[in-house]
Amino acid sequence: MSVLEKKYSYTEFMKSIGRDTSSAQAEKLLNEIYMDLFLKRLHREQIRERLNDLVDQSLDKRDKSKFLKYSKELLKFEECN
């Protein structure tokens, strides 16, 4: 679970919206937050898979320059996530 996901735990969310917001509005907002987190995670996984595939293809083709390029991109991506 990422820091962002931990930040938006249900309990913390309910504390942050206060008592002025109706529970229907709060649930709607919470659902939007979780959907956004889900989509971002899915996108990260797709990027990771694509970079892994490109690294594998470059190895198969024995293309050192592309291998180094995609390996560096994958390492940089992993460091950011």
N, C-alpha and C positions, 0 to 999 in steps of 0.2 A: 504494500500500500504506500503510495507516494505521500509526501508532505502535504500536498494540496488535498488529497483525499482524506487524510487525517484531520486536516484543518476544518473540513466541512462535515464532521460527524453530526448526527442528528441532534444530540444534546447541545452541542456548541451552536448549532444552527438555531435551535429554539431559543437559546439564551440571547443570541444576537438580534433576532427579530423583535423581541419584546412582546408585550401583551397587547399592543395596539393592532397587531395584524391578526386577521381571522385565520382559523386553522386551515380553511380551504385555500386561502392565499398562500399560507406558509407551505402547505403540501405541494402546491403548484410550483412555487419557487424552488423548493427542495428537489422536486422531480426534474426541473430544468437544470439545476446544478449537477445532479447525478448523471443526467443524460449527456451533458457537456463533458463531464469527466470520463464517461464511458467512451464517447466518440474520440476524445483525445487519446485515450489509451489504445483504442483500436487503431487509430492512425499511426501511433508510435510503433505498434507491432507490425503494421504493414511496411513501414519504412525499414525497420530492422530486418524483416524477411527479405525485402527487395535488395538491400545492401549485402546480406548474406549470399543471396543468389548471384549477385554480380561478382562477389569475391570468388565463389565457386566456379562460375563460368570463366573468369580470367585464369584461374588455376588450370581448368580443363584445357584452355587454349594456350596455356603457358605464356600468357601475356603479362610480363613482369610489371610494366608501367601501369596497366589497368589494375592489376592486383594491388600494387602499392597505393594507388589512388583510392580504390574502394575500401581497402583495409583502413586507411587513414580516416576516411569518411565514417566508417563504422565505429572506429575508436572514438572519434570526436562525438558522434551521436550518442554512444554509450556513456561518455563522460557527462553529457548534458542531461541525461535521463536517469 
